[in-house]
Amino acid sequence: MDIENKTIRIQVGENNDIDLDHLERTLTACFALHHVVPTIMLTMGTTDTFGVDRVKPVVELRDRLCERFEVAVRPHIHVDAAIGWSMIFFLDYDFAANPLAINAATLAGIERNVSRFAELRYADSFTVDFQKWGYVPYTSSLVMIKEQDDLKAMENDPEHFSYFERDIQGQTHLQSTIECSRGASDLFGAYAALNYLGVEGYRTVLAHCLQNANYFRFRLSQLGNVKLVAQENQGPSVGFKIYNSEWVQDPEAEFAFELARSSDPAYKARLQRNTDYHRSLFKGRGKVGLYTNWVEAVAHSEYDERGKYSYIAGEKAVFMNPACGREQIDAFIAHIRG
Ligand SMILES: *Cc1c(COP(=O)(O)O)cnc(C)c1O
């Protein structure tokens, strides 16, 4: 695939989820021009901001437009749930009784997520990265496909795989995949890990991580010179920007200024100054309490008239380590306070 030239980016809204109106306009334009649209890619749980796309309205839109434009082969709807898949473990959690005694802020966040993740069932396929929030090695990932027949699109002529005897041509995985010697042990690794934790055990670990993330958000918000990015999106990652309180009295207002993308040199200079300040703190302070990362795109600006946007850099902490607790978070906060 020619990713650069054949991919159409759909805009996202305030919560980093897909703008359904923009998707409708774009898909309508593609079908009107008889462009083939093989796939619509959604994301449930973006890596740093945990935006969660809706799936059901996208399926309905696809079906409606395929009918209207008489498109015979409907675009396959794939959901990237690489990081978000863990949320499906809360689909049947008893939110009223709350048997795990999850704190109120985290419980509300999980419940909001769950109402969206319930729509994963409408996807034609989705990705699971067990190696991230599933505590298993890198190789344990999965693509789950709803309709077995969809795999036919990946079928190869058995003649291309003449390595083994003719009799087994067309009967094996050799027909569908390029590699001949890949085992299933990585998938068993994921199965074993999850089985060992059990549903309740795994939920407990997830809730602990999310509570840590919320505690960290709370501690950061007390500092007065920090802007939390996509605070409402309750995933394991917490993105933030630290401002110089001598220049910036109101981090919310300063961040709003940064979001309003402008070609004015004064805008660029101010954004750069803020970024340089935070970056130098990050570089200079070392790793105490938490091992945070610098990311070039912790947020993106608003769209301009031409639909262009730019990235805003910042820092993030990802709470997936079950051994992390308030002690480490407090140590980090004490350290950045200096
Ligand atoms: C990590 C991640 C990816 C990349 O997955 P790999 O398995 O590392 O290739 C894709 N999408 C999301 C949302 C991710 O968090």
The ligand as an SDF file (V2000), in Angstrom:
LIG
                    3D

 15 15  0  0  0  0  0  0  0  0999 V2000
    1.4940    0.3890   20.2740 C   0  0  0  0  0  0  0  0  0  0  0  0
    0.4060    0.7790   19.3940 C   0  0  0  0  0  0  0  0  0  0  0  0
    0.4530    0.4340   18.0510 C   0  0  0  0  0  0  0  0  0  0  0  0
    1.6550   -0.2610   17.4570 C   0  0  0  0  0  0  0  0  0  0  0  0
    1.5710   -1.5850   17.7350 O   0  0  0  0  0  0  0  0  0  0  0  0
    2.8410   -2.5410   17.5930 P   0  0  0  0  0  0  0  0  0  0  0  0
    2.2870   -3.8380   17.9890 O   0  0  0  0  0  0  0  0  0  0  0  0
    3.8800   -2.0070   18.5330 O   0  0  0  0  0  0  0  0  0  0  0  0
    3.2500   -2.4630   16.1810 O   0  0  0  0  0  0  0  0  0  0  0  0
   -0.6240    0.7320   17.2610 C   0  0  0  0  0  0  0  0  0  0  0  0
   -1.6910    1.3850   17.7610 N   0  0  0  0  0  0  0  0  0  0  0  0
   -1.7770    1.7530   19.0520 C   0  0  0  0  0  0  0  0  0  0  0  0
   -3.0050    2.4500   19.5460 C   0  0  0  0  0  0  0  0  0  0  0  0
   -0.7130    1.4690   19.9090 C   0  0  0  0  0  0  0  0  0  0  0  0
   -0.7790    1.8490   21.1950 O   0  0  0  0  0  0  0  0  0  0  0  0
  1  2  1  0
  2  3  1  0
  2 14  2  0
  3  4  1  0
  3 10  2  0
  4  5  1  0
  5  6  1  0
  6  7  2  0
  6  8  1  0
  6  9  1  0
 10 11  1  0
 11 12  2  0
 12 13  1  0
 12 14  1  0
 14 15  1  0
M  END
$$$$
